[in-house]
Amino acid sequence: MQKRGQEWLENLLNKMGLTTAVKVEVIEGWSGQETSWLMIDPSPLNESQIEQLVGTGGESLDAIQYLINAILNLGQDREEQGSFTVELNGYRHQRQQEVQKMAEVAAYTVRQTAIAYEMKALSSAERREVHQFLQSHEDLETESVGKEPHRCLIVRVRSQLTE
């Protein structure tokens, strides 16, 4: 599955007129699930091309990541499905650190105030990361609410959620 992801992304980049390599690294995520990181080599790209591929707030990178996960997992049995993260120039790694810090602040705030905390401006992949990261916090629970593009994540003390 990792090779398919690498080939699919290199093919997409070539069709966009960007000749660059994609390296694959398998990394264990917060939930313990392995994720294939598809690392786009930035060296043959100019600054404008990198900015275009990342997009405003990572939107282009998110869209590419969504497409690769949707297309390569379509019609696959659950156990054969893979998870792909598309990385370019350290953007995804840096953003994951920011999202983790935001989740830690939310958890701390909820524990101190017992008031639900709303996390806005997260992509669906980032919301999933927060759900997975806070899953180990037995006193807290998370819930995504609303409709795209205004969907947000709520962090609450477990007893505050309606059953």
C-alpha positions, 0 to 999 in steps of 0.5 A: 500500500505504501508503494501505491501511495508513493507512485500515486503522489509522484504521478499527481505531481508529475501531472501538475508539472512538478518533477520531484521524488516522494519518500515513504516513512512509516510512523506510529501515530498517537493512537498507535496506528501506523501511518505512511508519511509521503515526504515530497522532496522540496529540493527541485521545487521553487518557493512559489511551487512549495507555497502553491502545494501547501496552500493557505493554511495547508488547504492544498496539502490537506486536499491532496492528502484527502484525495490519496486516502479516499482513492487508495482506500476505495474498495479495499477491505478494512484490514487492507486500508492504509493511512497516508500523511502528505508532508512537504518542507516540514509543514505537516510536522510543524502543524501537528505540533501546533495542533497537539499544543492546542489539544493540551491547552484545551484539556488543561482549560477544561480540567480547570474550568469544567467548561466545554472548550471549542476548537475551531479552524481544524481540518478533518484530519486534524480533528481526527488527530485531536480525537486520537490524542485526547483518547488516552485522557479518561476524564475527557471526551471529544466530539466534532459538531457542525457542518463543513467548512464550519465544523469544530471539535468540542472537548468536555469533561466526560460527565458533561456529554449527553448519553 
